[in-house]
Amino acid sequence: MTWYYQPAGGASYSCQPRRYCSQIGSCEEARWYLHNCSWGRKLDRDGDGRACETLC
């Protein structure tokens, strides 16, 4: 099963350019990149399904 996260409050995210956790401002944004961008898996270093764990 695949989960997709929609940005709340009309936020707009894009897969270009690629982002790093240090450039992401919220857990919601990190989850969006994880589930919607080809490079999003790189935000989950330990593979537990949580992106940018310092934010989430």
N, C-alpha and C positions, 0 to 999 in steps of 0.2 A: 504494500500500500504506500502511495506517495502522498505526502502532505505538502500543500502549497500555502504560503503565507501571503496575504494581501496587506500592503501597507495601510495602516490606520490613518485617519485624519487627512486623507488626500496626499500623503507622502508619495514622492516619486523617486524610484530607484532605477538604476540602469546597470547592466553588466559591463558596460564600457565607461570609463577605463576600469581595469581590475583594481580591486581594493584589498587592503590588508587590515587586520584587526585594529591597528593603530590609527586607521583612517575612518573607522566606523564609529558612529555615535550612539548606537543603542542596540540592545539585544534583538529587538524586532527587526532592525535593519540587517543585522548579522544573519538571522534566520532566513530572511528573504534572499540574501545572496547565496546562502548554503543550498537552498532548495530551487533556485531559479537560474543560477549561472554555472556554466561549465567548469569554472575554476572554484566554485563555492566549497567543494570538499576540502580545499587547502585551508579553509578557515577552521576546520575541525581537526586539529593536530593529532589527538589521541583516538579518533574514530568512534567516539561515543555518541555522535549525533548532535552534540552541542557545539555551535560555532562560537568562537571568541569568548571562551569561558570567563575571562576577566570581566566581560560585560553582562553575561547571563548567569 
